Structure formats: C-alpha cells, structure tokens
Amino acid sequence: MIPMPALILMYHDLADSLFGVAPAHQPYVLAPAVFRWQMKFAAESALACVTATDWVASGLESSRALVITFDDGHVSNHNLAFPILLELGLKATFFITAGRIGAGQTMNWQQIRAIHAAGMEIGSHTLTHRPPSTLNDKELRYELIESRRVLEDGLGAPVTAISSPTGFFNSRMCLIARESGYQALCFGRAALAADHGDPFSLPRIAIKRSTAEDLFKRFLGFDRAAIQSLRLRQSMLEFARQTLGVERYLQIRRMLMKKSHAGQA
C-alpha cells in the first residue's frame, strides 16, 4: 500500500550566479542561501523526511512525508546541497543521468559514492536525458535498463527509483520501469503524491528560482489550493506541448527563454 500523504520536491542546480547557465535552465538554478533557508524550514517542520524508495516501501500511513529529490546530477548537488542536507539531518534522492557521469558539470563517481555512503539515495535519470516521448519502446527500455546497470555497477548497490527527463508524464515509461525492476518513478506533474496511488506515477513540485518564501511554506503545509494553482498553469503548458509535439515545444521554449534573457541583459 502507498503511504499517505507525501510532498515530493524537485530540485536541480545550486549557484549564486547564472553566468554560463543556459537561459532555458536558469529558472531551475537556486541560490545556495535560498536552498539552505528552505531546508532549515523543512527540518523544523513536522514532516518525516525520507527517500523516494523508502517512502514507497515504508507504509508511513499516519504521518505526512517529505521527499527531496534532485534531477540530472549537477556537481553542485555534492558541493553545495549535500553538506546542507547533512548538517540539517535531511535525506534526499539524487537522480543521475548515467551516461554523463564525470562529464562537464555532472558529478563524478567519487562524489556520487560519497553521497550514497552518507545515506542518500541514488536513482536513475535515464542514460542520455532524451525526452521519453521521442523514443520508441526499444530505445526507452535501453535507457532505463542500461542506466540502472551503469549506476548499480558503479555503486555496488541496488538502484530502485527513476525520474523522467523533462518531467513529462509518459505511460510507456511507467510500464517499462515496472518491467525493468524499478520500484518508483517520478514525474514533474504538480500534485501531492497521495493524489496518485501508483508508485510509477509519482508527482513532484518543481522548486524554482522564482519560488517565493510564502509559496514554499504553503507547499510544505500541504496547501492544496497552492498546488492546484501550480497544476493549472502546468496543464496549460502540457496542452501546448501535446499540440506542438515535444521537440517543437522545447524548441519554442528555448527561443522564448533566450529572448527573455537578452531583454534582461
């Protein structure tokens, strides 16, 4: 039985400056001081902080749970977020793009193993981060199975959770993840996890640079009105994506973000 209820938060990178960050990714980059404040607020709440797989398996039916997740595996997850989590006694699940380990600004194996050894969960963010809806079944299955193999070989431990690149819901990915031996699959759909009973369709709240303190507090208070408002805006974007197609939608989004960035320069 899926425990009830849970708030799953989704983070990406931490950085004070946005210099060198692609315009389309800038909204997902938090200042370390803001992240510290958010984690301190979370630590002082009455929420039980657990990893994604632990929440699915635990049966914490009598208490509200908080699941903190990170997508991609950016080096700041180790250098900045990890020490804050340790200091405050919080756990998190780090979803790693397995084919990018040690490349560019992605964590290397030494950093990933250090996080895992400290009690954090390491999950898959597929092999190459390609949008699942652009892949056929064979390609998608390879992304899920091979990324899990790479991570398990590198860690010497099971990898049982996965998150979807781009956050879009994909029913084929749910089925293949289940068949491939995963226990949990997270998407970027805004809702409380208790609203969706399938562990292979876990919704998350994306915490962005623009997320105000008051709104963050409302999220941690399980304020359904705040979450529903976010979900409504998200639904409008999903409609645009379905109408245009994933690749065209992402292309237009990148173009708009570049224009917005140029206007602010």
Sequence and secondary structure as in RCSB ss.txt:
>XXXX:A:sequence
MIPMPALILMYHDLADSLFGVAPAHQPYVLAPAVFRWQMKFAAESALACVTATDWVASGLESSRALVITFDDGHV
SNHNLAFPILLELGLKATFFITAGRIGAGQTMNWQQIRAIHAAGMEIGSHTLTHRPPSTLNDKELRYELIESRRV
LEDGLGAPVTAISSPTGFFNSRMCLIARESGYQALCFGRAALAADHGDPFSLPRIAIKRSTAEDLFKRFLGFDRA
AIQSLRLRQSMLEFARQTLGVERYLQIRRMLMKKSHAGQA
>XXXX:A:secstr
   S EEEEEE EE S  TT  TTTGGGEE HHHHHHHHHHHHTSS EE  HHHHHHH  TTS EEEEEEEETBH
HIIIIIHHHHHHHT   EEEE GGGTTSTTB  HHHHHHHHHTT EEEE  SS   GGGS HHHHHHHHHHHHHH
HHHHHTS   EEE TTS   HHHHHHHHHTT SEEE    S GGG   TTSB  EE  TT  HHHHHHHHTT HH
HHHHHHHHHHHHHHHHHHH HHHHHHHHHHHHHHHHHHH 
